[in-house]
Amino acid sequence: MSNFYARATLFEAILRGVACKCPRCGKGKLFSGFLTLRPSCQRCELDYAFIDSGDGPAVFIILIGGFIVVGCALIVEVKYQPPYWVHAALWIPLILAVTLAPLRAMKSLLISLQFHHKAAEGRSIRPNP
């Protein structure tokens, strides 16, 4: 049991993140809903109050998804020149797929990496008088 709380390697932290598991034990679930975090791990009782992924996951997903969708839309427009309704029929579902599908895993990955690297809010150091 002494190895239970041992620090995971970076590869293990990435796997735990992508699997949406607890960043410490790798067994408990991280989410109670689609993007709603549990208050703590039901397995190792790690308090998830330290978690603050902010807008990072959404920014990564928007940038990556935008690159994919805009690239595909430009190729289709230049090659086939379809009417606008075809663009709407093609790209609206693709936008939903490339943004919503990976969002949960990306949020969990950033949380796991935050835990692995012991990242915390920056604090200014006050000089001694």
C-alpha positions as CSV (number, residue, x, y, z in Angstrom):
1,M,0.0,0.0,0.0
2,S,3.0,2.3,0.3
3,N,3.2,2.6,-3.5
4,F,-0.5,3.6,-3.6
5,Y,0.3,7.3,-3.3
6,A,3.6,7.2,-5.2
7,R,3.9,9.9,-7.8
8,A,3.0,8.7,-11.3
9,T,5.2,9.1,-14.3
10,L,4.3,11.6,-16.9
11,F,3.1,8.8,-19.2
12,E,0.8,7.5,-16.4
13,A,-0.5,11.0,-15.7
14,I,-1.4,11.4,-19.4
15,L,-3.1,8.0,-19.5
16,R,-5.1,8.9,-16.3
17,G,-6.1,12.2,-17.8
18,V,-7.3,10.8,-21.1
19,A,-9.2,8.1,-19.3
20,C,-10.9,10.7,-17.0
21,K,-9.6,9.0,-13.9
22,C,-8.3,10.4,-10.6
23,P,-4.9,12.0,-11.1
24,R,-3.5,10.5,-7.9
25,C,-4.8,6.8,-7.8
26,G,-5.9,6.4,-11.4
27,K,-8.9,4.4,-10.3
28,G,-11.7,6.8,-9.2
29,K,-13.8,8.7,-11.6
30,L,-13.1,12.4,-12.0
31,F,-16.5,13.6,-13.3
32,S,-20.0,13.2,-12.1
33,G,-21.5,14.7,-15.2
34,F,-20.3,15.6,-18.7
35,L,-18.0,18.3,-17.4
36,T,-19.0,18.5,-13.7
37,L,-16.2,17.4,-11.4
38,R,-16.8,15.3,-8.3
39,P,-16.0,16.9,-5.0
40,S,-13.4,14.2,-4.3
41,C,-12.2,10.8,-5.5
42,Q,-14.4,8.0,-4.2
43,R,-11.3,5.7,-4.1
44,C,-8.4,7.6,-2.6
45,E,-10.4,10.5,-1.2
46,L,-8.3,13.1,-3.0
47,D,-10.0,16.5,-2.6
48,Y,-10.6,18.0,-6.0
49,A,-10.8,21.6,-4.7
50,F,-7.3,22.3,-6.1
51,I,-8.5,21.8,-9.6
52,D,-8.7,24.9,-11.8
53,S,-8.4,24.1,-15.5
54,G,-10.0,27.4,-16.4
55,D,-10.6,28.0,-20.1
56,G,-7.5,26.0,-21.2
57,P,-9.3,22.9,-22.5
58,A,-11.9,24.9,-24.5
59,V,-9.1,27.1,-26.0
60,F,-7.1,24.0,-27.2
61,I,-10.2,22.4,-28.6
62,I,-11.4,25.5,-30.4
63,L,-8.0,26.1,-32.0
64,I,-7.6,22.5,-33.1
65,G,-11.2,22.0,-34.2
66,G,-11.2,25.4,-36.0
67,F,-8.1,24.3,-37.9
68,I,-9.7,21.0,-39.0
69,V,-13.1,22.5,-39.9
70,V,-11.8,25.6,-41.7
71,G,-9.3,23.5,-43.6
72,C,-12.0,21.0,-44.7
73,A,-14.4,23.8,-45.6
74,L,-11.8,25.6,-47.8
75,I,-10.9,22.4,-49.6
76,V,-14.6,21.6,-50.3
77,E,-15.3,25.2,-51.4
78,V,-12.3,25.4,-53.8
79,K,-12.8,21.9,-55.2
80,Y,-16.6,21.6,-55.5
81,Q,-18.1,25.1,-54.9
82,P,-21.3,23.8,-53.3
83,P,-24.2,26.0,-52.3
84,Y,-24.2,27.5,-48.7
85,W,-26.8,25.0,-47.4
86,V,-24.4,22.2,-48.2
87,H,-21.7,23.9,-46.2
88,A,-24.1,24.3,-43.2
89,A,-25.2,20.6,-43.5
90,L,-21.5,19.5,-43.6
91,W,-19.8,21.8,-41.1
92,I,-22.3,22.3,-38.3
93,P,-22.2,18.5,-37.3
94,L,-18.5,18.4,-37.8
95,I,-18.0,21.5,-35.5
96,L,-20.1,19.8,-32.8
97,A,-18.2,16.5,-33.2
98,V,-14.6,18.0,-33.1
99,T,-15.4,20.3,-30.2
100,L,-17.7,18.4,-27.8
101,A,-16.2,14.9,-28.2
102,P,-12.7,15.6,-27.0
103,L,-13.6,18.4,-24.5
104,R,-14.1,16.1,-21.5
105,A,-10.8,14.2,-22.1
106,M,-8.9,17.4,-22.7
107,K,-10.2,18.9,-19.4
108,S,-9.3,15.7,-17.6
109,L,-5.8,15.6,-19.2
110,L,-5.0,19.2,-18.2
111,I,-6.2,18.5,-14.6
112,S,-4.0,15.4,-14.5
113,L,-1.0,17.3,-15.7
114,Q,-1.7,20.1,-13.2
115,F,-1.6,17.5,-10.4
116,H,1.5,15.8,-11.8
117,H,3.5,19.0,-12.1
118,K,2.1,20.4,-8.8
119,A,1.0,23.5,-10.6
120,A,-0.6,26.2,-8.5
121,E,-1.7,29.8,-8.7
122,G,1.3,32.2,-8.9
123,R,2.0,34.3,-5.8
124,S,4.0,37.4,-5.6
125,I,6.8,37.5,-3.1
126,R,6.7,40.5,-0.8
127,P,10.2,41.8,0.0
128,N,11.2,42.0,3.7
129,P,11.3,45.6,5.0
